[in-house]
Amino acid sequence: MRNLLNKMPKPKAIWLKIKRTMDTSAPLVWFFVLNVVLVWFKTFVNYHMNFNLGADGATQQFLLFLNPLPTAIIFLSIALYFRGALSYWIAILFNFIQSLWLFANVLYYREFSDFLSMGILSSGSSTGNNLGKSIAAIIHWPDYMVFIDILILIGLVVFKQLTIDRKGVQRRFAILTTVLGVVLMFVDYGIASADRSGLLTRSFDNNYIVKYLGLNEYAVFNAVQTYNQTESRKRAKPADLTKIKQFVAGQKLPDNIQYYGTQKGKNVFMIHLESFQQFLIDYKVDGREVTPNLNQFYHDQNTLSFDNFYNQVGQGKTSDAEMMQENSLYGLATGSAMVKYGTNNTFEALPAILDQRGYTTAAFHGDVASFWNRDNTYKSFGYNYFFSKSYFPDADKPSYNVGYGLKDKIFLQDSARYLEQLPQPFYAKLITVTNHYPYDLDKENIDFPATTTGDNTVDGYVQTAHYLDQAFGELMTYLKKAGLYDNSVFVLYGDHYGISENHQPAIAQLLGKDKVTNYDLAQFQKVPFMIHATGLKGGVDHTYGGEIDMMPTLLDLLGIPDDGLTMFGQDMLSPKYQGVVPLRDGDWITPTYMKFNNQYFNTTTGEQVTLASDPNLKQLAKQTQNYVDQVLSNSDAVITGDLLRFDTARPDFHPVNKKSFDYKKSVGLANLKAAQKSNPSSVLAKNKGKSTMDQYQTDAPELKSATDSSNSSTESK
């Protein structure tokens, strides 16, 4: 072995040989080739190590091998058009740009199972101040390896370890090199199109674009897609809405006479359970229920609980869930609709509908008002009030926050101060945040065991979910004491998955399986959907549905006509409801079959099936896919074209005047005070001005510490 090692060339000798070759034979060309190889290599390695692209078969594997090359050649060939040291620095610059794009996508994909888009990047100002904690938890030191070669190349140039080609290369050679990159791109696209027809026109999944064309090509595709969305508003015309309304009318279902209008006139609490998945219901760790309060609520005889209810979010995650819940419109295939279109678009949103029927409408969120562009979007939705971070005392205290806003126990108690002041009936949406990635709580707030999967991202999930459950229990206890429970409808929903499919070994352990399939991952997309009201005929309902269906279902219970509304969901209580659940990437789920990650399964048994092996599936898949593609495209057209601005002929709904809303704290409090005088129906007014806050009990250690400190200060005086 020693002799063999002695015979092997030493790294120094290898480098001297490479250097000699580069110095004597077109050094700039060799430097260009070296950069191309380095960019290709680290991209290819990260495809396999950090992205779950699902490349099946020799063709897709070959495309993964090929697709980093075209843009690497095109971008780096720009250096060949220059001479001297500048050409080397330009090559290093384009290596760095591609490496930075790769690095950013590795981090984003690790948690969100998706790629960065122009929409996400453009929303950075509204989300960036909250992402630092998540990035710190996501990043791994090996991720920085994508920049190692750049540092080495810089060192070689700075310390003159390379011969600088002063003459450069012939312009003809540079042009031919660029043409080579373009030709390879078309070759890649030709092979990809043969393997998946309609790749750029029908795909709703960014993974397909990266798998077939490449990460850089995806960036270009996404930029073009974003530009087209902007231009689509300019091209939109009233006739576009007419066609879509015809489609929506054809999907309208009859109301359920057993439920229609049974909750008319009641307050509505919309409780947003952050990152809360269905599997947590009745889940136990070490024999203890993770969510005992929510479990009891779920199984209450007056709660309609849907156990086959799926999240349908895209890149907008929480904001997509809100878009569906408030408007029965899907989020976009790229970016956040609330960020990109929430400010200027016209909507027929649930808060505006209820406001125009005598409801007071308010949203509560313990973070900055600009997060997901809520401060602007909520005006478009028609919210009378938006109680954000500035409304809550001590909201800036680090111990009161979890990185995405106030801890739930503190947030819900502080929200109660405003709930008791809202004139009734009211519609109140409460957005919790503690059960948000990275699922980290201080020791004082943890009284539940973590799971032991060995995955640090996953194991704290049950602890923050348990904390959310405790906060929910405290709120419910207060509402009963304050007299708001029996005359209210409670809608609870999980907005999206908490544990992404990138944590499959941990998911398998949580589910008690050796490994998980795509069928298991599809089931893992289930989130809770519960509707509770005193006297409501409840029970666990096995109907298949999704977040797009929440609004029409609630309107049924409230007895509000929806014939003229442009909604892409359906009333889950209707006797004609079929249970087709489109997912944002174009996959779908039905009570009989499902398509997930480009595979088909029997929904009941979980058995994988194919179009060739199951004749029943072939026909259903074609019809379902056509419907899913159409409903997603139509919803996108409504948003990107701002088509609802053309819907001016409805006598029962008038467009929202955004200028009439102002969410500044001073203005909001003044408006709330004036509203109580003109409509003395709030809990506070009915209680003759006496607050009910002494009936709100919480065990939040931060508040207890503040109380103890205050008492100590008083005693010392």
N, C-alpha and C positions, 0 to 999 in steps of 0.2 A: 504493500500500500504506500509506504514511504517513497519507494522508487517511482511509483506511478504519479504521486503528487509532485515529486521533483521534476518529472518530465512534462508536467502540465505547464502551459505558459502562465506567467505571473500577470496580475492585472496591469502592472506598470508597463510590462512588455506589450500587452495587448493595446493599451492606450497609445504607446509610442508608434505602434504599427498603424493604427487608425489615423493618428495625427500625421504621420508621414504621407499616408495616402491622400488625406484631405489637403495637405500642404502642397502636394505636387500635382494633383489632378482635380482641377476645378473646385477649389475649397468652398466657394459659396454654394455650389450644387450639392456637395456632400453635407454641408451644414443644413441646407434645405431638406435633404433626404432624412437626415438624423431627426430633425424636428417633426417631420411627417410621421416617422416610425414611432417616435415618443408619444405624440398625440394619439395616434391610432392605438398603441399598446395600452395606455392608461384608460382610454375610453372603452376598449374591448374588455379589459379586466373588470372595470366597474359595471359594465353591462351584466356580467355574471355574478359579481360579488354583492352589489348593492341594489340592483333593480330586478323585479320579478316580471320579466317580459313574456314569459310563457312561450319561448321559441320551441316549436315542435317540428321534428323532421329535418332532413338534410337541407332543404331549401331555406327555411327560416334560420337555421344555424349559419348557413353560408352568408345570408344577408346581414346577420349580426357581425360576422367577420368583415364583410365588405363595407358596410355603410359608414364607419368612421372615416374612411379614406377620402371620398370625394371632396367634402368641404375642407378637410385638413389640407389637401393639395391646393384647392382653390384659394383659401385664405393665405396660406403660407407662400404660395407662388407670387403674391403681391411683393414680397421681399426681392424677388428676382428682377423686378423692374427698376431697382435702385442699385447704386454702386457704393463701394467702400464700406466703412463701419456701419453706416446707416442701414444697409440691407440686412445686416446681422441683427441689429436692434429691432427692426421691423418684424423679422421672423420670430424673435423672442416675444415681442408684444403680442402677435397673433397666437402664439402658443399659450401665453398667459390668459388671453381672453377666452379661448376655448377651454382651458383648464379651470378658470373661474366659473364658467357656465356649468361645467361638469360637477365641480365641487358644490355649487349652490343646489343643483338638482339632487345630488346624493343626499344632502341634509334634508331637503324638502320631502323627497320620496320616502325617506326612512320612516317618517311619521305619517304622511298623508297618502302614501301609495299613489302618488300622481306627480306630474312634472310641473315645474314653474311655468307660468303663462304671462303674457303681457298684462292681462287683467290683474293677476295677483301682484305683479311687480308695480303696477300703477296704483294699487291699493295700499302700498307700503306705508304711506303717511298715516293711514287710519289704523294700521295694525302693528307697525314697527315697534312702537313703544311697549308693546306687550309680548313681543316674540323673543326677547333676549333670554328669558329664563328657559324657554323651550329649546332654543338653539343650544344653550349650554348643556342641556341634558341629552340632546340628540347627537352632538358631535363626538366623534371618536378620534383619537390621535392619528390612526392610520389614514384618516381622510386627508390629512395634510400632505400625504405622499404624492398627490397629484402635482404639487408645486416643487418637489425636490429637483427634478430635471431642469427646471427653469433657473433655480439658484445655481446649479452646476454650470449651465450654459452661460449665465451672466458672469460667473467667475472666470470661465475660459476666455471670454472676450475682454473683460476688464484687466485680467492679469496676462493678456497677450499669449495665451497658450494655443491660439489658433492663428494661422496666417490669414490676414484680411485680404480678401480678393478685391484689389483696387479697381480692376477693370470690369468686374461683374460678368454677366453672361450676355449673350446676344439677345436682342429683343425678340427675335423669332423663337428662340428656345423658351423664353418666359411665356410667350403667347401659347406655344404648343403645350406647355405644362398646365396652364390654366384650362385649355381646351380638354386636356386629358381628364382633369377633375370633373368638368362638365359632362364629358362622355360617360365617365364612370357613374355619375349621378343618374343619368338617363338609363344606363344599364341596370342600376339598382332599382329604379322606379319601374322599369319594364318587367323585371323578375317579380317584384313585389305585387304589381297589378295583376300578373298572371296567377299569383297564389291567392290574392284577395282582391276581388273586383270591387270597384267603387271605394277604394281605400280613402281617397281624399274628399269624396262627396257624401258618403253615407256613414262613415265611422264617427261614433261619439266617444271613442276611447283613445286617449293620448298614448297609451301603451302600444297600440297598434302602429301609430305613426313612428315612434322611436324604434320599435322592433324592426319595422320594414325599411324605414328611410334613414333613421339616425337622429341623434339628439340635436345636432345643429340644424338639420333639415326641419325638425319639429319646431324649433324656434322661429324659423322663417315662415313655416306653415301657420303657426299660431299668430305671428304678427300680421300676416295677410288676412287671416280669419278675423282678427280684432279690427283691422281696418275696414273690412267688409261689413262688420256689424255697425260701425259708425256710419258708413255710407248708406246702409239699408234704411236708416231713418229718413235720409234725404229722398230716397226713391219710393218710400211707402206712400200708398194712396188709399182712400176710403174703400175701394173695391177689394183690397186685400183683407180688410176686416170683415167684409160681407161674406167672403168665402169661408173664413174661419168660423164665423158665427153659424153658418150652415152646418159645418162639421160639428161644432159644439152642440147645436140643437139636436143633431142626429144621435148624440150620445146621452141626451137628457133622459133620466129615469123617473118613473113615478115615485111620489113620496110614500112613506110608510105611514098609513093612517093610525097605526098603533102608537107611533112616537111623534108624529108631526105636531108641532106646537105645544107639546106637553110642558116645555120649560119656558114658555113665552113670558117675557118681562122679568126674568130672574137676572141677578148679577152673573157675570161670567168671569171666572178665574182661569186664565191660560197660564199654566205652569210649565215652563221650559226646563226639562231635566237634561242638563249638559252632559253630553257624551255617555248617556245612560242606555245600556243595551238590555234587551229582553231577558237574556240568560240570568241577569241578576235577580229577577223575581223568583223568590223561594230558594235562592242559592244559599248554601251554607258553607262556612269555613270553620273547621274544628267543632262542628255541631251547632254553631251559632248562625242565625239568619243575618245576612248582610244588610237587608232592608226590611226589618220587621214592620215598620209603619206603612211603607208602600205595599208590602205584601197584604196587610190587613185591608188597606184601601182597595187593592186589586181584586180581592175576593169578597168584598162587601156586596150584599144583595142589591144595593142601589148603585152599583158601578158596572157599566158596560166596559168590559176589558177585552181587547182584541189581541190574541196571542200569535197571529200570523200577519203582523204589521211591520212593514219594512221602511227603513230610511231610503230616500231617493236623492240624496244630495250629490252635488258634483264638487268642483273645486271651491265653491263658496261656502261649503260646510254649514256652519250655523246660519249664515245669512241665507243660504239656499233653503234651509228648513223654514226660516221665517217667511221667505217669499212664497213657499207653498202653503204654509199655514194661514197666512194673511190674505192670499190672493188666488190660491189654487192655480198658480203659474210655476212652472219648473224653473230652477236655477239654470244658468247657462252652461254650455259645454266647456267654456273657458272663462275663468275669472268669476267675480261676484257680481250678480245683477244689481244688488243693492248699491255697490260701490260705483259701478259704471253707469247705471241708468236710474238709480233711486232718486237723484236730485231733480231731474228734469222730466221724467216720464209721468204720464197720466195712469192712475190705477183705479180699480174698483175694489178697494181693499175692505176687509172686514171691519176695521175700526171706523172707516168713513160710513159704511152701510149702517152700523149700529148707532153712530153719532146722529145720523139723519133720522133715526127712529127713537130719539130721546135718551140714548145712553151717554154717560160720561166715559171717555176712553182714555186710558193711561197705560204707559209702558214703564217698567222699572228695570234698571240695570245698574249694577254697582261699579261701573267702569266709566271711562271718559265718553262723552256723548258722541264723539267722532268715530268710535270704533265701529267698523263695517259701515261707516257713513250713516249711522242711525240718526244723527241729528238732522240730516236732510231728508233721508228716506221716510222717516216717521211722519214728517209733514206731508209728504206725498201720499202716505197711507191714511192720513186723516186723524192722527192721534191728537187729542186735546192737550195732553200733558206727557212729558217725557222726564221722569225722575232719574237722572243719571248721577254720576259720582259727586258732582258739586252740591247736590241736595242732601248728602249724607254726612253727618258730623264725623270728624276724625277719619275720613275716608283715605287720607294720605298717610296714615300711620302704617309703617311697614308690617307690623304685627297683625293688622286688620285685613291685610290683602294676601292673595295667593298668586299674584302676577297677572291675573285677568280681571281683577276687581275685588270687591269686598267678599270676605268669607260668607258663606250662605247664612249662617246663624245670625251674624251681625246684619247682613243685608236684609233679610226677611223681617227682623225686628224693626229696623229703621224704616222699612217700607210700610209697615203697619201704621206708622205715624201719619202717613199720607192716605192710606186706605180708609182710615176712619173719617177722613175729611171729604172723600169723593161723594158727590151727590149720586143717589141711587135712582135707577139701576145703572151699574157701571160695568165696563169691560176692562179688566186689568191683566196685563201680561207681565209675569215675573220671570226674569231670566237668571237662573242660578249659574254659578261658575266654578265652584270649588272642585267639582268632579271633572276637572279639565286636565289634560296632559300638562305637566309630567306627573300628575297624581301624587303631589307632595304636600304633606301637612307637617306642621310643627308638632313636637312630642306632646305638648299640652292638649292638643285636640285629637290625639289618636287614642282610642280605647277599643280597638278591634285588631285582631291579628291579620298580618299580611299573608297572602298566598306564598307558596314556596316553589314557584316554577323555576327560579333562578334567573328570571328575566326582570331586571330592575324596573323597566318601564311598566311591566304588567302587575307586579306583585303589590304595588301600593294602590291599585285601582279599587279594590274592595274597601280599602280604608277611607278613601275620599267619597265613595258611594255610600258608605255607612254614615259618614258625616252629613252628607246631603239628606239622607233619610231622617236623621235626627232633627235637622233643621226643618224639614217638611212636617214632621210630627209636632214640633213646637208651634208652627204656623197654624196647623189645623186645630190644635187645642185653643189657641187664642181666638180664632174665628168663631168657634163654638161659644166661647164665653162672651164675645163681643156681639153676638146675635147676627153674624153674617153667614153662618154655615147653612142653615136650612133654606134660605131664600137665594141660594147661589148654585150655579152649575160649575163644576170643576173639570177642566180638561187638562190632562197631563200627557206629555209626549216626550220621548227621547229624540234629540235632534239628529244624531248620527252615531256611528260606531265610536267606542272609546279605545278599543284595541284593534289596531290595523292588522291586515292579513300578513304583514311582514313579520309577525310574531307567532308563526304557526306552531313551533314546538310548545310554546307556552299555552297557546289556545288549546292544543290537544290535551295538555294536562288539566286545564280548567274544565274541559268537557269530558274528561275521563276516557280519552281515546289514545291509541298508540300514535296515530297521525291523523291529520285532517285532509279531507278532499275539497274540491271546489264546491261540492254540495254542502259540506259543513260550513265553509266560508260564506256561502249564500245564506244559510240559516243564521249565521253570526251577524248578518245585517239587520236582523229584527230589532226593533225598539218598542218600548211600551206605548200604548195609546189607550187611555182610560177616560171615560166620561162618567162623572158621578153627580147625582142630585138626589135630594131627599124625595122618596116616592118613585124614583125612576126604576123601571123594571130592568135589572141588571143581569149579570152572569158573564162567564167567560165565553166569548164569541170567537169561533174558529174561522170567520170570514177573512179572506186574503185582501189586504189593502195596503195603502202607503200614504205618506204625508200629503200627497196631492189631494187626497180624499177628505182631509180633516174639515176644511171649510164647508163644503156642501153638506157633510154629515151634521155639523153643528147647526147650520142654517135650518135643516129639517127639524131639529129639536126645538129651536127657537121660534119656529113657525114663520120664518121670513121667506117670502117668495124669491126664487132665484132664476126665473125663466129668462130674464134678459142679461144675466151675468155671463161673462166670458170666462168660464172655469174649465180646466182640463181634468179635474177630478170628478168623482161621482159619489153620490150618497151611499155610504156603506150599509145603511139601514134599509135601503130600497129592496123590495122583494125581487127586483129584476137585476140586481147587482151581480156581475159575473166574476169579479175578483182578478182582473188583469192588472199586474203591477209593473209598469215600465220603470227601468232603472236609468239613471242619467247617461250611462255609457252605451245605451242601446240594448243591453241585456234585459231580460224580463222574467217574471214569475207568475204562474197561474196555479190554480188548485190541482192541476193534473201534471203539467210539465213546467220545467224552468230552463232558462238558458243563463249560464253564469260563467264568466271568463272563457267564453267561446266553447263551452261544453254544455251538453243537454243532459237533464236528469229527470227521472220520474219524481215528481214532487212528494208523493206519499212515501215511497220506499227508499229514495235516495240512490236508486240504481242508475248508473250512467247509461244513456241510450244514444243512438245515432239516427240521423235522418234515413240512412239506408236500412237500418235494422228494424225500425218501428214505423209502419205506414201511417198510424194515427198521428204520430208526432210530425211527420212531414207536412201534412196539410195544416195542422194547427200552427206549426212554426212559421209557415209562410204567411198565414193570416195575421198571426200575432205580431210578427216582425213588421209587417206593413203598417199595422195599427200603431205600434210603438214608434216607428220612424216618423209617421205622420203626426202623432200627438206631440212628440218632441220638437219637430220642425215648426209646427203651428205655434206652439208656446214660445219658441225662440223668436218667431216672426212678430208676435205680439209685443215682446219686450224690445227687441232690437229695432223694430220699426215704430215703436211707440204708437201702436195702432189704436189703443183705447182713446186717444185724443180725438178720434173720428166718431166715437160713440156718444153723440150728443142728443139723441132723440128719446132717451129714457125718462119718462115722467116721474118715476119713483126714485131716481138717483141723479144728483147733480155733481159735476166735477168738483174736486177738492180745491179750495182756494188756499194755497200753501202760505200766502202772505198773512193769513189770519192766525198763524201759529207762531209762537215765540217760546223757546224752551229755556231761556235764561232764568236763573233761579229767582231773581227779584220779580220778573214778570210772571213766572209760573205761580209763585206763592200769592201774588196779588190777584191773579185770575182765580185761583182756588178759593181764596177768601171771598171774592165777589160772587162766585158760583154758589157758595153755601148760603149766602144771603138771599139770592134770587130763587134758590131751590133748596130749602132746608130739609133735605131728605137723607143727609149723611148720618152715619152712626154718631158722629160728634154732635150734630145738630139735634138728633133725637134724644141724645143723652144730656141735653140742655147745656152744651158746651164743656161738659166734663170729659176728659180724655179717658180712654179705656186702656191706655198703655200699661197701667199698673197690673193688668190682667195678662200681659204677655210675659211668659216665663221662659228664660233661656239659660242653659248652662255654659254658654260661651265663656271660656276662661278670660278672654280679653276684657269683656264687659264686667266680669266679676272683679278683675284686678283694678279696673277703672273705678268701680264702686268702692272697693276697699280703700283705694288711694284717696278718694274723695272724702270718705268717712274719717280716715286718719288725719287728713288735712283739717277737717272740721273740728275734730277732737283737740288737735294741737292749738287751735285758736282759743 
